[in-house]
Amino acid sequence: MSQNIRKHRKEKGLSIQQLADLIDIDKNFYGQVSKMERGLVNPTISMVATIAKVLEIDITDLLKEK
């Protein structure tokens, strides 16, 4: 999933900070998006749903394994 977040974020031309702003992560937790993309932390299912909505993709596109 972590690679999918990064892939879709980059396809939308968003920086990590921009994505964090769009998903309304507290400013103290911008690093969380980076950690998600590197597979260091697992987002909650509600966070995955929010990310999918912001990136305008289906949630299954984030959950797919390569």
GIGI-V623267 format. One record per residue. N is the residue number from 1. PHI is phi in radians with two decimals (NA if undefined). NEAR is the number of other C-alpha atoms within 10 Angstrom. Layout:
((N,PHI,NEAR) (N,PHI,NEAR))
//
This chain:
((1,NA,20) (2,-1.03,20) (3,-1.18,17) (4,-1.18,16) (5,-1.07,22) (6,-1.06,20) (7,-1.01,14) (8,-1.22,18) (9,-1.08,20) (10,-1.16,14) (11,-1.06,10) (12,-1.46,13) (13,1.27,11) (14,-1.78,15) (15,-1.40,12) (16,-1.05,18) (17,-1.13,17) (18,-1.11,13) (19,-1.10,20) (20,-1.02,20) (21,-1.10,13) (22,-1.17,15) (23,-1.59,19) (24,1.09,13) (25,-1.36,16) (26,-0.90,10) (27,-0.99,10) (28,-1.31,7) (29,-2.09,13) (30,-0.96,17) (31,-1.09,14) (32,-1.07,19) (33,-1.11,24) (34,-1.05,18) (35,-1.14,15) (36,-1.08,17) (37,-1.14,21) (38,-1.61,15) (39,1.32,13) (40,-1.48,12) (41,-2.35,13) (42,-1.81,16) (43,-1.27,18) (44,-1.20,9) (45,-1.10,11) (46,-1.19,9) (47,-1.20,13) (48,-1.08,19) (49,-1.10,19) (50,-1.14,16) (51,-1.06,25) (52,-1.04,21) (53,-1.10,14) (54,-1.11,14) (55,-1.45,20) (56,1.02,11) (57,-2.32,13) (58,-1.32,12) (59,-0.99,16) (60,-1.12,12) (61,-1.16,13) (62,-1.48,20) (63,-1.49,17) (64,-1.10,10) (65,-1.63,10) (66,-1.33,6))
//
